[in-house]
Amino acid sequence: MFPERVLSGMRPTGALHLGHYHGVLKNWIQLQNEYPCLFFVADWHALTTHYDDPSVIEKNTHEMVIDWLAAGIDPTQATLFVQSKVVEHAELFLLLAMSTPLGWLERVPTYKEQIEKLKEKDLSTYGFLGYPLLQAADILIYRAQHVPVGEDQVPHLEMTREVARRFNYLYGREIGFEEKALEAVKKLGSKMARQYTDLRNRYQEQGEDEALEQARALLDDAKSLAMADKERLFGFLEGSRKLILVEPQALLTKESKMPGLDGQKMSKSYGNTIAMREDAAAITKKVRTMPTDPARVRKTDAGEPSKCPVWPLHQIYSSDATCLWVQDACRGAKIGCLECKQPLIDGILHEQQPILERAQQYMDDPTLVRNIIADGSDKARKMAQETMRDVREVMGLL
């Protein structure tokens, strides 16, 4: 079995906002403590919609990685890299394109949605049509078992699984595979061989998923088995083909509920964001000028927190006691809106303080960021090269 890995990436959009922090980065920080993680800057993906103006990609990449590090992503625990620095992504994308049906790309839900949404851009390009396949290559080249995604991204991941399945079907037909697999079974030793055969039969004949998982665990424990034999036996479990690319599983993440300054979801396209490293004066001004319950024209007018865009932010940043105070004082017209907003400002600035402190060293010395990316890209490329060696071999490209 291949090493357990998590992979996730972001397009380089520049400095990140609090929606990114609460919706993505906090999850990454948790994952890096549980799995070997790879986090990458998807700069080639940025070109699918911004091919006519790539000038900002390098600066955006630098700013975004600083925000990752400032949030708490640890380069000693996770591998941080830039997609374009691992050219094997492009090679696998090309080779997968040879056998991926055109209809698979055209049916991706976001394809027509994005064309409709970005009418001002000419997206009738091969790069835009093929970006889901490039996304699949990004995942498959690291044989990542887990990909954190929201519900809206599940169709993308399912297509990735189909691409892997089709590739394994087409190219996992090793000559004499079954004979070699049966020889590998004998190498397990009589007891483990019997267990493996029984579990394989239970899965293939009765469809017991639990038997499949038990057989995989058994193979993981077979330390003396050569990697080539182990790969054959993993493939033999499910059929008669060698496993080359791994079908990734979704790690479903909750949809980001981080509200923006106007009550809508926080997004740069809405112009309602607070940047992770925004200065205190700007944050204070933005929060103080937020719209509130329209019923509160005067301080003496009673309000309703559920109708105020400030209230959802209180639910994220304020203590239970403060939230109760806000509800009582707003409904009873005991405080004005500026007084209500002050604890929220204090909460945001308190959360931001360690982020700013971690960011400062990277802002003072940009070479630190470049070195982290260079080291991470080298490490990622070694993993990618292992996969490509196997891919080229089964495709007869050695």
QUINORPE-V158749 format. One line per field, one symbol per residue. burial: b if it has 24 or more other C-alpha atoms within 12 Angstrom, else e. Layout:
burial = ???
//
This chain:
burial = bbeebbbbbbbbbbbbbbbbbbbbbbbbbebbeebbbbbbbbbbbbbbbbeeeeeebbebbbbbbbbbbbbbbbbeebbbbbbbbbbbbbbbbebbbebbeeebbbebeebeeeeeeeeeeebeeebbbbbbbbbbbbbbbbbbbbbbbeeebbbbbbbbbbbbbbbbebbbbbeebeebbbebbebbeeebbebbbebbeebeeeeeeebbebbbebbbebeebeeebbbbbbbbbbbbbbbbbbbbbbbebeebebbbbbbbbbbeeeebbbbbbbeeeebbebbbebbbbeebeeeeebbbbeebbbbbbbbbbbeeebbeebbebbbebebbbbebbbbbbbbbbebbeebbeebeebeeeeeebbebbbbbbbbbbebbbebbebbeebeeee
//
